[in-house]
Amino acid sequence: MEEEARRIITQAVSAPARLGDLFVERFRDAGGVEIEVKNHPAHEPVDL
């Protein structure tokens, strides 16, 4: 029972997995792909 409590507490306080890390873990063996990332200028702040 103590081991289960330790596992639950460790899981509760651990940082959640980031989406990018999940993709890397899932598709690591697929070899990857090349993605073209377009460079967009920053937006001007909204004046309210």
Secondary structure, 3 states (H helix, E strand, C coil): CHHHHHHHHHHHHCCCCCHHHHHHHHHHHHCCCCCCCCCCCCCCCCCC
